[in-house]
Amino acid sequence: MSRGEKIAILGGNGSGKSTLLKVVLGLYVLDGEPVRYDGVPVSAIDRNSMFARVQVLFQDFVRYQGTVRENMAAGHSAALKDDARLRSALKASGLGELADGRGPDTPLGQMDASSIYLSGGQWQKLALSRLFLHSDADLVVLDEPTSALDPMSESAAMDSIWRLFADKTVLLVTHRVALAGRADRIWVMEEGRIVEEGNHESLLALGGRYARVWSEQQALHDRKISLRSEPR
Ligand SMILES: Nc1ncnc2c1ncn2[C@@H]1O[C@H](COP(=O)(O)OP(=O)(O)OP(=O)(O)O)[C@@H](O)[C@H]1O
């Protein structure tokens, strides 16, 4: 990976995408050549200084029984007081109504009668807001960050991801070829290995697994559009 590069990782269930992220982060150590950051093996880098430079969003992100503010500012107390930053991060993930409505002090979950319940997709947006709020890392690692979002929300959230992390190195795991297509480089995984590598155009030209999944997902998309436009 080069600094500032955007890499998307595609592959079927169990192909090794999440495992690869953990290897990159030094959470799993493999035999053989180690993962290096600026030439330094990941095992030789102090965990705290490593995680100060890396922002991670896994699929099983945390949900705190607390307010929106507490959920977003977890581990970063300075952000607790900055309402403008909190609201802007909420809007970037698609929670504009919450930002403009009851705002950062809204209690979530079952705290009391004034609490609101978030849906699965809304929790994922909140997790993304937390990431946008603290986007001061060099490397951003995202494991299916929009998997619970509806198509419109997903497209808007991905726009925010590319915009807000424009100068960061991004590693994005996704099942959606349309989202991967915007990356500088795509790794296609199968049985724990990268079996295809390139950008959208070169992988389409290769005519392999990526090209096949791309045309299948395009056909599905076109079918949905035509179903929507058929007269009732
Ligand atoms: N800690 C572990 N110990 C043993 N096997 C594991 C461990 N974590 C993952 N695996 C296995 O490694 C394989 C790859 O898992 P991984 O979670 O990386 O897949 P993935 O490509 O992210 O899949 P998905 O799209 O379903 O999230 C799977 O067969 C899984 O069962």
The ligand as a MOL file (V3000), in Angstrom:
LIG
                    3D

  0  0  0     0  0            999 V3000
M  V30 BEGIN CTAB
M  V30 COUNTS 31 33 0 0 0
M  V30 BEGIN ATOM
M  V30 1 N -9.7820 -16.7330 14.6470 0
M  V30 2 C -9.9840 -17.6630 13.7330 0
M  V30 3 N -9.6290 -18.9400 13.9600 0
M  V30 4 C -9.8220 -19.9110 13.0350 0
M  V30 5 N -10.3990 -19.6860 11.8440 0
M  V30 6 C -10.7810 -18.4480 11.5600 0
M  V30 7 C -10.6040 -17.3610 12.4790 0
M  V30 8 N -11.1010 -16.2290 11.9190 0
M  V30 9 C -11.5510 -16.6070 10.7050 0
M  V30 10 N -11.3730 -17.9170 10.4910 0
M  V30 11 C -11.7090 -18.6720 9.2750 0
M  V30 12 O -10.9810 -18.0930 8.2140 0
M  V30 13 C -11.7800 -18.0010 7.0500 0
M  V30 14 C -11.8200 -16.5540 6.5890 0
M  V30 15 O -12.5780 -15.7850 7.5260 0
M  V30 16 P -12.7900 -14.2220 7.3250 0
M  V30 17 O -13.5960 -13.7600 8.4990 0
M  V30 18 O -11.5020 -13.5710 7.0680 0
M  V30 19 O -13.6620 -14.2020 5.9920 0
M  V30 20 P -14.3450 -12.9690 5.2260 0
M  V30 21 O -13.8410 -13.0290 3.8140 0
M  V30 22 O -14.1540 -11.7100 5.9720 0
M  V30 23 O -15.8600 -13.4420 5.2450 0
M  V30 24 P -17.2730 -12.6580 5.3470 0
M  V30 25 O -17.5040 -12.0390 4.0020 0
M  V30 26 O -18.2200 -13.7580 5.6350 0
M  V30 27 O -17.1780 -11.6510 6.4630 0
M  V30 28 C -13.1380 -18.5770 7.4010 0
M  V30 29 O -13.1810 -19.8920 6.9390 0
M  V30 30 C -13.1760 -18.5340 8.9140 0
M  V30 31 O -13.9220 -19.5970 9.4270 0
M  V30 END ATOM
M  V30 BEGIN BOND
M  V30 1 1 1 2
M  V30 2 1 2 3
M  V30 3 2 2 7
M  V30 4 2 3 4
M  V30 5 1 4 5
M  V30 6 2 5 6
M  V30 7 1 6 7
M  V30 8 1 6 10
M  V30 9 1 7 8
M  V30 10 2 8 9
M  V30 11 1 9 10
M  V30 12 1 10 11
M  V30 13 1 11 12
M  V30 14 1 11 30
M  V30 15 1 12 13
M  V30 16 1 13 14
M  V30 17 1 13 28
M  V30 18 1 14 15
M  V30 19 1 15 16
M  V30 20 2 16 17
M  V30 21 1 16 18
M  V30 22 1 16 19
M  V30 23 1 19 20
M  V30 24 2 20 21
M  V30 25 1 20 22
M  V30 26 1 20 23
M  V30 27 1 23 24
M  V30 28 2 24 25
M  V30 29 1 24 26
M  V30 30 1 24 27
M  V30 31 1 28 29
M  V30 32 1 28 30
M  V30 33 1 30 31
M  V30 END BOND
M  V30 END CTAB
M  END
